[in-house]
Structure formats: structure tokens, C-alpha cells
């Protein structure tokens, strides 16, 4: 049944979203081998994490060949209530954690102008 089939399961980045006085911050656990597949987009109203990954598998036995191709797209979005400085986004990756920090408008270097 679809309920137990992993193909139909909802997958996300298990990201943590926090709002500080001067910034928004998203932290997500991303395996190093998947980082090249992750795209971060900051728009006036949201921060989006997107990834697409492919898996191909092939098995040969005599004159028989079985092949499987799977593609998975993941998107997780966070709504922003206040305008942000999308040109000043800071992305950092360390110990398997991707951190995205976006300053709110009217703040500079995470302190008021």
C-alpha cells in the first residue's frame, strides 16, 4: 500500500527555523555528499531549501537485465514576516549542518544601523 511505501513518504530537511531581533536563521542537517544538490533561495517573503537527487541501479544475470531509476525532489519553505536584506545572506556548512543567516532590513552585520 502507498502508506507503507517509502516512495510516497513526505521527506523534508528537518530544518530548524529561528527568528532573532536582527535576523532569520535556518539550520538543516545535510550530508556532505548531498550538498552539491541543495539550493537555497531567499525571496522577500520566504527562505526556500530545494534539492533533487537521483539514484540509478542496475542488475544483470545472464541475458536478463533489471534497471531502476529514482528521482526525488525536496522543498522546504519558511515564511518571513519582516523584509530582509537578501543580498547579505550568509551560508555556512560545518559538521554536516548548513546554516543560512539572513539579516532583516534596517540591520547591518546583525546589529542596527
Buried (B, 14 or more C-beta within 10 A) or exposed (E): EEEEEEEEEEEEBEBEBEEEEBBBBBBBEBEEEEEEBBEBEBEEEEBBBBBEBEEEEEEEEEEEEEEEEEEEEBBBBBEBEEEBBBEBBEEEBEEEEBBBBBBBEEBEEBEEE
